[in-house]
């Protein structure tokens, strides 16, 4: 049974205000003014991203076979030099190349040079998509020059060519930054629908639209809060709370934050900050368009999106202090297993902060640099203050647990539980405590804390976590009742079905029922790696070893470039029974090295030492599956 992690979850839900992350020591930022880039036409922000070699100097463009490799390294200095060195026809083939160079010139306060790169002279009639995009950039260059009226006029002429909502969001940001908040508020109000529907689950196609609505409402509420119009800010944000009544405790914390300012770093939006925010919005919208086109053409997005990453990293040059954007870039590297790059971007910010230390520590941990990870944890705790103490404790505790530092984790857990004050904070703390105790094999304490978290914040995710904790603590029947009740409320939620089906095949002998439930989950989310693994394990329990192997190897492939200890453990068992002993041991060893819970670690050690002594599961006929399998009514419960 796989659950969404709550280890780093915030008690609040205001998107922008809580997006902060940060960096290691300021000494980690390279001074490359006298380096190989000394004569290069680069902004100071771009120079600071240079990746250092063992000799303490930038590795330079010779370290990268192609510009995409510099992007993957987080080295914007090298990327921009390589882009400038492209043949003119290659640069002109994609408007983003010249745009990136121009944005870096603007980052260096050389807006004249930026406009020259784009061949912009006057604000004429813009018709083509490229010219409209360049006009959008020029509007921001004018804003940076303090020409407010000209910037707004230029922007309004370019907005219609911008993807999705980005034209309006960019205009609102510009209006706010130029001191015209009432006009910005009017833009946000015009973008907010009268009726808001939240997605039922994470596979619900309404999720994309809802994420944009949350962005609009969050920025609207934050602007009202800056203007000290607290009641209006809360009324705007209440629209989201009304759309997700089950998340009442989290939204109550967010509304309190709007009123008190607690945990809310809501600073005035400068032109540079607004420009970087707008660029990040455009980057996200362009990526979404690419994904939708791929899906419509019958393919699926896969792998590292170099265009999105390059766009975001160049946007960060305009406003390196944007910790939210920096965090997004770090997360993207992490998701693509580019751990050195994640740590590099986290540590090259202009100011060291606790949250980026945690981000770097997580990257170090996954890269196998445990000493560096522990050092990052210590620095994060030293840098934390009253405003970010809870978030720092969440991250530090997660890392200490994965490092198997049980004593240190216990001390941090005590500090976290003592520091949590609001119901949302205490629910998050107890939810995390349940995961920590479960990781170290203390299932009774895990169940006790999961119960407390559910009492404080009775949500779907808390109930799934409680069922998982109950199952491991031996309260199987209670867990099944809870999971079947959740399935009644969410009959088409693939992860709810997965939670029930996997629980049944792990904790009971109801293999046929578990198989049917998981077959429905698989039909609803065909490419989810965790559901594929669960369904594969159901096949294993039914004695279909070849079918199980095919399904779980598919799960492993779907999860690349990452690997999960449980998937590897399952594959190891299947390989063993198929007389592929070397592959079995390799999979078990990887599972053991990938920080499984204490109880699973002991099982893996035993399998590596002795192999499997029990016979393979007996072959059974697979149940027939219809489209209605997995549905349930109250009598079944």
Helices and strands as residue ranges (DSSP letters): G 26-28, H 44-47, G 61-63, H 67-73, H 76-84, H 88-93, H 95-107, H 111-117, H 129-144, H 148-158, G 159-161, H 166-177, H 181-191, H 206-226, H 230-243, G 245-247, H 248-260, H 271-296, H 306-318, H 323-335, H 339-347, H 354-366, H 370-383, H 389-402, H 406-419, H 423-439, H 443-456, H 460-472, H 476-489, H 494-507, H 511-524, H 529-541, H 545-559, H 565-577, H 581-593, H 598-610
